[in-house]
Amino acid sequence: MFFSSSFHWLPPPAPTLSLLLSVACNDLVAAGSDRKPNALVQVAVIDPHKQHLVTHACTEIVEANKDPLFLTGMTFPPEHSASPETLVKLSVYDAKEKGQESVSKLLFYFVCSSFLGTATFSVGDLLRAKDEQLTLGLRSSDGVCTAGTVVVSRLKMGEMEEVDVDHIATDIPPQKVVDLTFHPSLCLPLSVFKNPVCKVYRFQTVDSKWMLVREQMEECTLSFSIPKQLLSLYIQEDMSRVQDLRQLGELSPHWDNLRKEVMTRYGGIITSYQEILAELEKITGRSFKPSCCKAQKSLEFIPINLHTQRMMVTCPRKTDALYDIVTVGAPAAHFQGFKCGGLQRLLSRYERRNEGTAYQCIYYSPEHTAKAQEVLSTMSLLQPLITSLADQLLQAAQEHSSPGIKDALKHLSDKTEQFVHTLKDELVKSALLALHAAQPGYVSKNQKETPAQSEGGPLPLKHQDSIPHHKEYDEEEWDRVWANVAKCLNCVIAMVDKLQEDDNSKQEKVPEQQLADVITSHNPGDWKEQLCPLVTRLKECVMEVVEKAKKAMTFVLLQEAACSIPQGFLLQQRRDVVFSQALAALACGFVMRLYAGMQDEGFLRQLHLVGLVVQFESLLSTYSEEIGMLEDMEVGISDLQRVVFKITEAKTDDLSDLQPLVCGRRDHFTIEVPLPRLVFQTLPEEMKEGKPVRVFPVLFNVGINEQQTIAERFGDISLQERINQKNFEILEAYYKSLSLPCFQTQTDIKELLETLGQNVVTKKRKNVEILWIAGTICRRLNGIRFTSCKSAKDRTSMSVTLEQCALLRDEHQLSKDFFIRALDCMRSRLTQGDVGQWEDPEAGTVTENKPASRHFYPIALLLVSSHLLVVWLILSLVFLLAKYQ
């Protein structure tokens, strides 16, 4: 994704001195041999006040080069911000020679490193140095000078190192100098993002200039806050459902037993969710769930390894660019397992089974139950709104305000008509009849003819006879009830028209000089007194309709719940888990994308006019348990269509008031994203007025590991093909809905869509072109990009780093000679701790105050089977013991 890189509205941080060091070595000699060294440099900081050394960072390893230039730059985080007295210690090592490398090359580099020497300088020395560059001689541990020097240069983002100055055109203005660590475009709200891990590189372009690239990975507090809010809403919704079931009144023994069983099931879910929420409330400090906890029940609602990845690029001849991506483990119910498949398969099987038999319930199709939930949701929104608008009308009448009355009446009419239209549905009437038949003492004509049937309750009904029609119950009663609402509204409208006509006629009859006296003497309470009985009757009719319709729809949902015991409840819990993980990732990506595009008027216009495309890139295989994960993920991503975002103004600028908030129920959720007051004022009026922002989630999957090879040769990949085809159609429909000029002029998007459509239907093994093209389209459409695999580790990290290098090559002219080296550099898994330490990206780092970095992985680990890995660990242990003995 491409973003503008200026955020003038962000407050500047506290002033501090932050350094970006570029390191090179000259004339190095490998220890004990004539070969060229495999050099790496470790950087440590000596705090002059505390007098202790803190290991800070490592470069990548440059093999077989006596004059290595290291691509990885080193910056100082805020906790190690430099002062002129700060000492920096550089330690140079010769890693194990390439001919003796083992399965895990990088580990043995650390174990077998030979010390070449150190060089120490103060920050003040560097600041005073000519051209801010120091050349330091290496010293051995005993202080003796050794062969070789270290060249340390101070760089800044936006300030290119002038290599090969003769090739720089004289008419190019000097580059702006921007402090790297606190570049405003890198700022994200601290209420949502925390614990940044930063790496800085410099890569050569095709014209022999240097670009600076900064990677910044952060954890997201929404990993926990969104699921906790969702759990509270789930509990609240299910408790409300139990209360509605109680309010159905007295039922016949058969239906009453079903109601008790359903309420017991709901009670079990409520208790389970309350226990999980209580466990989550105990967790402090953690901002993400590592993959080792993916099967832990108390954390099953939390997404796996949710992190943000931002790459900032500064080039000599191009404007700064930002590329954002969110990495997360596949949203799936790992704790519940995948023995019977995932959600997509389980839901299909469940619906087919329910269509074949109605058990001892009235069968309502999924469309009927969805309609019932929609009616309940609409009533819960419109009923309090109608009451509020009716009170506003009375207030305007009391103030004798014609414009106020006219405006309030217009809104009241619109919402009341919408309310009536919602309830003019055959399902509501038939459900009321069915509820009447389920009450004690009801006897139909058929039951009078065959009284033996009445003792056992209603017989199972076939699908075509599922909606009952009983002549004994007055079918016109419901029509009269909702029609009364419309009649009351018409009476209110007629009364308002009459009052305004009378008022106008009085003003016309009175001479102009007496008009002021008449207005003054007119009693403003007359209008309210005449309107109050009609408005009160309207509210009473609305409440009567709500009460009846609520019971009817609750009875429909009772049938659905009773027919689904216990499978339906288990499926609902699984769906809740998967949706929670997907929603947390979506909220994280939305906040990141919103802040990045805050000054892009075209992007903001796109948000409120059309919505935002959200592309999930999945690398799961269609083999074994990953099939179930993909089936879960498909449903979870699709369910995100029920989510809208709403931008609000924060009460204060405190971090606690800038946390996104979730509201709603399972069929519709709204996430409110509060912004600071000054930022909120820059938004378009439509967004400031609370217009919801829709999202269009799409999922493209291409398995890339060895299990996918098995699936393509001997298994079935139809699931992957169906998902890609379906989501291509969604993406294409989204593009067609974009009528903004900025997209209509981009013919390349249309061409990319055509190419994607061809690749989706092409039978090709591991067709990663689908992912590349879909990702490019998403970036061109200002969308949010997500990359997922089972745990957001190996496959995800390989994909992200490859994508970043490809962007540098295609968009910023990265030299072909540097492509592979840049890729290896980004994938380096060197810890930022002591040499000899090996970092576990999920267990935490060995350095203080450094979060886990989980995207710097060696590609060698992807090629190791579990058996070879065990052998490698044993050999490593033996080697270590031999070394220290």
N, C-alpha and C positions, 0 to 999 in steps of 0.2 A: 504494500500500500504506500502511496506517495502522499506526503503531507507537507504543507508549508511549515517552515521551521522557526517562525517568530511568534512569541507570545508576550506582547508588551504589557499585557494586563496583569501578569503574574508579579507578585511582590518580590523585590530583589532579596537574596539571602544576606546573612551577615557577612561582612567583608572578611576574607581570609586568603592566604596564599596557597594556591594549589598548583602542583607541578605535573606536567606530562614529560616524561623522560624518554628519549630515544637513545638506544644503546647500540654501539658497534664495537668490534674488536679488530685489532691488527696484529699480525706477526705472532699468532699463537702457535705453540708447539705442543703436540700431544705428549703426555707423560710416558716416558719409557719406550717410545717407538718413533719411527720416522714417518708414520702416517699423519695425515691431517686430522685435527681434532674434531670431535662431535660436541660442539660447544653449547653450553647454556649458562645463563647468568641469573643468579639469585640476588634480589634486592632486599635489604633490611634497613630499618630506620632506627637511629639512636636518638631518643628524646633527651635533650640536654638538661631538662629539669628533673626527670625521673631517673636518668642514667641507667636505662635498660634498653636492650635491643629487641625490636619487634620485627620478625620476618614478615615481609610485605608481599612480594610477588616473585614470579619466575618468568623468564622469557620462554619461547619455544626452543626446540633443539635444532640447530643447523648442523647438518652432517657433512663431514669431510671438507671443511673450509677453514683455512687458517685466518681469513679475514671476514668473519661472518657479519652480516647485517641482520639484525633481529627485527622481524615484522611487528612483534608485540611491543607496544609502548607500555609504560607503567605510570599510573596516576596514583595520587595519594587521596584516600577517602577522607571525609570530614574529620573522623576521629584521629587521623594522622596528618592533619593539615600542617604544612611546613612553616617554619620560621627561619630567618637567616642563620640562627645558631644550630638548626637541626643538621645532624650528620647522617649521611647516606652511605651505606656500605654495600659494595658490589662484590659478589663472590663468583668466580668463574670456574666451571667444572668441565671436565672432559668425560662425556658419557661413554658407555660401552661401545666398542667398535661395531660397525654394522655387520660384519661377517660373523659375529658371535651372538647375534640377537636371537631371542627365543620367541615363544608364542606371544607373550605380552611384552612387546619391545619397550614400552615406556617404563614399566616397573623395573626392568633390569637396567635401564638407563640410570635410574636413581640408585639402585643397589650397587652398581659397578662404577659409579662416577669417580673420577680421579680429580683431586683438587689441583687447580692450576695457579690460583692466586687471588688476592683481594685488592681492591682499591677503595679508598675512603675519601669523601669530600664533604664540604658543608654546603648548604643551600646558598649561603652568602657568597661562597666562592663561585658558584655557577651564575648567580645574578650579576656578579662583577666581571665575569669572564667576557672576553671579546666574542661577539656574535653568540653569547650565551652557550658556549661550547667548551668543554674541558677535555683534555687528553691526559690520561692518568696512567702511570706505569704500574704493572701488577707486582705485588709482593707475595712471597710465600708465607706460610704460617710463622716462620721464624724471623720474618722481617727482611729476608734477602730478596733483592730484586730478581724477577724472573723475566724470561722472554715474553714479549707481548705488551700491548697497551689496550686500554679501554677508552673509547670516545663517548662522552655523554653530552647529548644536546637537549636543550629545552625547547619544546614545541608547544603550540597552542592550536586548538581547533580554529580553522579559518586562516591559519598562517602556514603556508606551504613551505616546506624546506626547498631551498633554491638549488637543486641539483641540476647540473648542466645549464647554467644561467644563460648561456648564449642563445638557447632555444626559446627563451621567454620573450614574447613580443613586448616592445617598449610601450605600446599604447594600452596595455592592460593595466587598469588601476591596481594599486596595492590592495591585497586582501585584508578584510577586516579581521581584527584580533578579538576573539571571544574566549572568555575563560571556559575551559573544558568542563570541569566538574560541575559548574553551576550554570551551564548554558540554559537559558530560560525555556527553550523548546523541549528540554529533557525533563522539565518539572511535571510531576503528576501529583494529584491530591494525596497527601500523607494519610488521609483518613481511609484510603483504599489500598495504596501501594506502599510497600515497606521493604527493608533489607535489600537494597540494590547491590548487585554484583556487576562490576564493570570491567571491561577489557578494551584496550585501545590498540589499534593496528595502524600501520602505514603501508600502503601497497602502491606499486608503481603502475602508472597508466601507460597506454600505448604510445604516448608522446614523451615518455621518460620523465614525466612529472610525478609528484607524490600526492596521493589522496590519504586523508586520515579517516579512519572508521572506528566508531565506538559502539560496542555492544553493551547494552544495559539490561540485565535480567532482574526482575523484581517478583516478590511474593505478593499475593493479593489477599487482603483481609476478608474479602467477600467469600472466600472458600468456606468460611465458617459462618459468617453473619447471615448470608442469604439462606442456607439450609436451616439455620435456627429460626429465622422468621417464617420460613415455609412450614416447618414443623408446628409452630404455634398456630398458623392458619389452618393446617390440616386438623389439628386437635379441636380448634374452635368450630370448624365446619362440621366435623363428625358429632360433636356434642350438640350442635344445633339440629342436626339430622335426628339424633336420638330424641331431642325435645319435641320435634315435629311429629315423630312417630307416636309419642305419648299423647299428643293433642289430637290424634285421629279420633279419639273417643272410644266408646265401647264397640268391640267387634265380636263376631261370632267365634266360637272356640277354635275353629280351624285357623282363621286369620289371626286371632290373638296369639296362638302358639307360634305362628310364623313371625309375627312382630317381635315376640320375646326372644326368639332365636336370633333374629337380625340385630336386635338391640344388644344382645350378648356379644355378637361378633364385633359390632362397633365399639363396645366397651373394651374388648381385647385390643383393638387397634389403638384406641385412645391411651390405654395404659402403656402399651409398648412404646408409642411415640413420646409419651411423657417421660418414660424412663430414659430414652435416648436423648431427649432434650436436656434432662437433668445431667446426664454424663457430659454432654457437650458444654454445658455451662461451667463445668469444673475445669475445662481445659483453658489454660492461659498461656500466652506467649507464642503458641504455634500459629502459623499462618497458612500452612498447607499440609496435606496428608501424603506421606510417602507411600510408595507402592507396597512396601512390606506390611502396611496396615489395611490393604484393600479388602481383605476378608474379615475385618474386625466389625462386629455388629454395631457397636456404638458409633462407628465412623462411616456407616454405609451410605449416609446421605451426603457425605463430603466428597467433592471431586478429587481425583488423584493427581498429585503433582501439578496443580494449577499455577502457572507462571506466565508472566508477560515477557516478551523479548522485543527489544527496540534496537534498531541499528540506525545510527546517525552517520551520514557520509558528508564529508567536506572535500570538495575538489577545486583545483585552481580555476577552472573556466566554467563551472556550473554552480547553480545555487545549492545551498544545503538541502539535503533530503532526509526524510525519516521513513523507515519501514517498520511497521509493527506486526507482530504475530503473537497469538496466545497459544500456549501448549498445555494440553490437559490429557489425562488418561481417558480412554473411551468411557463415556457415561454408561454404566452397566451395573447390574445387581450382583457384584462379585461374591458377597456373603451368601446369597441364596443359591448361587451356582447355576450351571448351564446344562445339567444332565438331560433335561426335557426341552432344551432350546431356550430362545430368548423371547422377548415380549411379542414380536411380530408373529411368530409361529404359535405361541400360547394363546394369543388373542383370537387368531383365526380358528384354532381348534375349539376354543371356548364358544365362539359365536355359532359355529356349525353344530355343536352339540346342543345348544339352546334352541336352535331352529328346529331340531328334530323332535323335541319333546317339550312340553310345558310343565312337566312334573305336576305338582298340585297348585300351580300358580296360573295366573293369566299371563300369557306370553306377550310381552311388548318388545318390539324390535329395538335394536340399538338406536335407530333413528327416533323412535318414540321416547326412549329414555333420555336421549340427548335433547330432544325438544322439551321434555319435562324440566330438565336442569336449566335450559335456557329461559323457560317461563319463570321459574323460581328466581333466577338471577335478575331478570328484567323487572319483576315485581319488587324485589328488594331494593333496586335502584330507583324505580319510578315512584313508588308509593311515598317515601319521605320527600322526594322532590316535588311531587304534586302538592303535598301538604304545605311545604315551604312556600311554593308559589301562590297558593291560595291565601296564606297569611300576608304575603307581600301585596296581594291585590287589596285586601282589607286595609292594610296600612296606607296604601296609596289613596284609597277611598276616604279614609279618615282625614288625610291631608288635603283632600279635594284637588288632587293632582291629576289632571286629564292625561298628560304624557305618561305619568307613572302607571296609571290604570291601564292605558293602552298597551304599554310594554309588558306589564305583568300578565295581562289577559292573553296576549299573544303567546307568551311562553307557556302559560297554563294550558291553553288550548292545544298547543303542539304536543306537550307531554301527555295530556289526557287522551288525545287521539292515538298516540303511540301505545299507551297503556291498553286502550280498548282493542286496538288492532292485534296486540299480542294475545289477548284472551279470546279472540274470535277464532278459536281453533277446535276442530272436532275432537281432538285428544282430550281437551279439558272437559267437554261435555260427557264423553264416554267414560272418562275416569271417575267423574262424579256419580254416574249411574252404577259403575262397578263398586264404588265405595258404599253406595246405598245398599247394594245387594249383599255386601259383606257384613252388614250390621245385624245384630240379633233380631230374630223375629221376622226376617224377610223371607217370604215364600213366593216363588214364581209360579206361573201357570203350569210349567212343566213339572215342577216339584210337587204341585198339588195332584197331578196325575200319577206320579210315581213317588209316593212319600218315603219309600225306603232310601232314596238317594239323599234325603236331607240330613240324615244322621252322619254321613261320612264327609260332609262338606262338598264343595263344588268338584265335579269331575274334571280330569285333565281336559283342556280345550285344545283343539287343533288350531294351527296358525291362522287359518282363514276365518275361524270363529272366535278369535282371541278377544276382540273388543265387544263386550256384551251390549245388548240393546234390550231394555226392559220396559214394556208398555206400562207396567204398574207405577213407574216413577214418572212424574210429570217432566217430560223432556224439555218443555218450554220454560221451565223455571230458571234455568241457567241463562237462557237468552234474555229473559226479563231482567235478571240481576245486572248483567253487564250493560244492557241497553239503558238501564236507569242512570248509569254513569254519564252516558252521552246526553240523555235528556236533561240531567242536572246541569251539565256544562252549557247546554243550549239556553237554559233558563238564566244562568249567570250572564252569558253573553247578551241576551235580550235585555236584562235589567241594566247592564252597563250602557247599552245603546240608548235605552229610554232615559236614564239619568243624564247622559250627555246631551241628548236632544232637548230635554226640559230645561237644562241649564242654558243651552244656546238660545232657546226661544225667550227665556226670561231676559237675557242680556240684550236681545234685539228689541224687545218692547220698552225697555227702560231707556230714557234719554241718556245721552253720553255723559252729561254733567252729573247724573245721579248714579252712574255705573259703579263708581268707586264705593259709594255708600251701600249699594245693594250687595256688592261682593263682601264688604266688611260685615254687613249684618247677616249674611247667609250663614247658616249653621253648617259647618263642614262635617258634622257627625251624621247628617241626614243620609248621605250616600252609604256610609258604613252600616247604619241601622237597617237599611233596605237590602243591602247585599249580604249581610251576615247570615240570615237564615238559609239563603240559597247556597252560599259557600259551605256552611256547616253540613247541609244535606249532601253536597257533593263529596265532602270528605268522608261522611258516613257511608255513602254508597261505595266509594273506593275501598274502604276498610272491609265492607261486607264481601266485595268481590275478591279481595286479597285473601280473606279467611277461607272462602270456599275453594278458590283455585289452589291455594297452598295445600289444603288437605288433599285435593284431587291429585296434584302432582307428587305429593309425598306418598300417596297410595301407589302411583305408578312406580316410583323408585323402590317402594317396598317389594313390589313384585320382582323387580330386577334383582334386588339384593337377595330375596328369598330363593329365587331360581339359581343364584350363583353361589350359594353356600356349599362348600367353603372356598371353591376355586376362585370365584369372583373377588373375594376379599384378599386372597393371596396375590392375585394379579394386580389389584389396586395398590397394594403395598409395594409391589415390585415397580409399578409405574411411578409411584410417588418417589421412590429412591432414585430411579433413573432421571426423572424430570428435575429433581433437586440438583443433581450433579450438572446437568446441562444448563439449568438456569443460572447457577453460580458462575459458570464459565461465560455465558452470554452477558450477564451483568458486568463482569470484569472487562470484557472486550468492548462493551458499549461505552463505559465510562472512559476507558483509554482512548477510544476513537473520538468521542465527543470533545475531550480536552484537546486532542491533537488538531481537530478541525474547527476550533472555536472562532477563528478569524476568517474562515473560508465561507463567504456568503453563499456561494453555489452549493456547498455541502449542506449548510443549514437549511437552505430552501428545499433541497432534496429530502431532508429529514422530514419536514412537516407536510410536504406535498405528496410524497410517494411512500417513503419509508427507507429502511436500510437493509441491504442484502447481507446475510451472514453465512459464510461458507466454511463448512467443516470438512477438512481433508483427513480421511481415515486411511490408515495403512494396515488394517486388520486383514488377516487371511480368512478365506472361506473354508477353514478346516478345523475340525475338533471343536474345542470350547470357544474359540474365537468367532465361530458362526453365531453362537448364542450372544456373544458380546455385540456383534454387529446388528443382530436382530433387536437387542435392547436399544442400541444407539439409534437405530433408524426411527423407532417409535419416540424416543426421548427428544430427538432433534425435531421431528414433525410436530410434537406437542408444543414446541416453542412458538408456533403460530398463534397460540392463545395468549401470548404475552405482548403487552404494549408498554412503552416507556413514556414518562411524563416528566418534563423538566420543570422544577420548582425553584423558588427563591429560598435560600436557607435562612432560618431565623436569625442565626448569628454566624460568624466566621469560625466558630470553634469546630474542631475536628469531629466532635460527636454529632454536630448538626449537619455535617456534610456526608454522612453515611447514607447510601441508597436504602429506600424503604420499600417493602413488598406489601401489597394489599390485594384483596380479592378472594376468589375461591377456585376450585380445581378447573372449572371450565373457562376461567378468565382471570388472569393476574395482571396487575399494573405495578410497574416498578417506578417509583418516584426518585429522581436524581436531583438532589438539591445542589445549587450552585451559589457561590458567594454573590453578594448583592451587586457589586460592580461588574462581575462577569455576567450575571443574569440580565442586566440592563442592556447588554449588547445584542441580545437575541432578537430574532424577528418577533413581531407582535403576536403572530399565531402561536408560537411556542410559549411566549410569556403568558398567553391566555389559557394555557393548559391543554392545547391540542395534542392528542396522543400521537406517539411515533410508533409506527408499525415496524415489525421485522419480518424478513422473508428468509427463513433458514433453508439452506440446501446442504446436502451431504453427498460427497463423492468418495468412493472407496476403491482402492487398488492395492491388493495384497502384494507384498514385495519380498517376503522371507521364503525360506526353504519349504515351509509348510504350504505356502501358496503354490509352489511348484508341484507338490503332490496333489493338491486340489485340482489344478488345471489338467494334470495328466490322468488322474484316476478318479477324481471326485466331481463335484457339481459347483459351478460358479454362477448359477442362474440368479442367486440372491444379489450378488454384486452387480450383475448386468441389469437387473430390474431396478435396483436403487439408483444406479447412474442414469438410466434412461428417464426414470420418473423425475429426478431432481434436475436433469437438464431441461425438461419441459417447464419446471418451476422457474429456473433461472432465465430461460428465454421469455417467459411471460412477464417476469419482472422488468427485463430490459424493454419490452414493448410498451410497458406502462410508463416508462420514462419519457415524458414529452419535453424535458428541459433542453434548450438549445445546445448546451455544452456537450450533451451526449449524442444529439442528432448529427453533429458535425464529425464525430469520431467514427469513421467508417470501419476502422480496424476492429472495433468491438463486434460489429456485425459479422465480419470475416472470422474473427476468433470463435464466435458462437457457431457458425457454420462448420468450422473445423472441429470444434468440440462435439457437435452432433454427429459428425462422421466417425469420430473416434469412439463414441459411445456405442455405436452399433457395429463397429469393426471387431471381428474375432481376432484378438491379438493377446498373447500372453504378457502379463505384467505391463500393461499399457500405461506407463507413467505419464504419457503425454496428456492423458485426461486430467491428471492432477496439475500439471504445469499450466495447461490452457485455462482450466477453471480458476486457478490462483491468479493468473494474469487478468482475467475478466473481472474477478472480484476487486482487484486493486484498481482497475480502470473505473469501476463503478463506485469507488469510495467505500467499499464494504469492509467487513471485519473478517480477518482470516484466523482460522483455528487449525492446528495440526494435532492429530491424535494417533496413538497406537494403544497397545494394551495398557502400558503404564506411563506413557509419555517420557520414555527414556531413550533406548538405543535407536529404534527406527525413527522416532520423532526428532532426536538430535541430529541424526544423519540428514534427514529431510530439510530441517531448518537451516543447517550450515550450508548445504548444497544450494538451497534457494537463495541464501544471502550472497554467496559467491557468484551465482548466476546473475543476480541483480547488479552486482558490481561490474560484471563483465558486460552485460547488455545495456545498462543505463549509465555507467560511469567509466567505461573504457578501461577496465582492468586489463593489464597486460596478460596475454596468453601464457607467457613464461612464468607469471606469478599465480596463475589460477590454482594449480595443484598445491603449490606451497601455501597459498592463502587458505585453501580448504583444510590442509593438514594443520595449519596454525590455529584456525578456529576450532578444530576438533580436538586440539590438544587437551589432555585431561590432567595437566600438571597442577598440583595443588599450590595454593598461595601460602603454604606453610613451609616448614623446614624441609630441606632436601632429604629425601629418604622416606618422607611421608607419602601415603597414597590416599587420596580423598575418596570417600564414599559419598556420592552426591545426594544420598537420602538420609544418612546417619548423622549429618552435620559435619562441619569442617574442623580441621585441627587447629585453626587459628581462632583467636578470640574475635567475637563480634562479626564474624563472616558467615553469611548464610550459605546453605548448600548450593553448589553449582552443578546442575544436572544435565547440561547440554554439551560439556566438553568431554567427549568420549573418544577413545581410540577405535579406529575401524577394525583393528585386529580382534577386539572382543566380540564383534558380530560374527566372526568366522569360527569361533571356538565352540565345540560341542561340550555338553556337560561333563563327559568323561575326560576329555582333554583338559578341561578346566581344573578338575580334581588333581590330575597328574601335575599340572603346572603349579598349583598351590603347594603340593608336597615338595617339588623340586625347589621352589622359591624358599620354603622354610629351611630345607637342607642347606642351601646356598648361604642363607643368612647366618645360620649357626656356624658354618665353617668359617665365614668371614670374621665374625666377632670372637671366635676362639683363636 
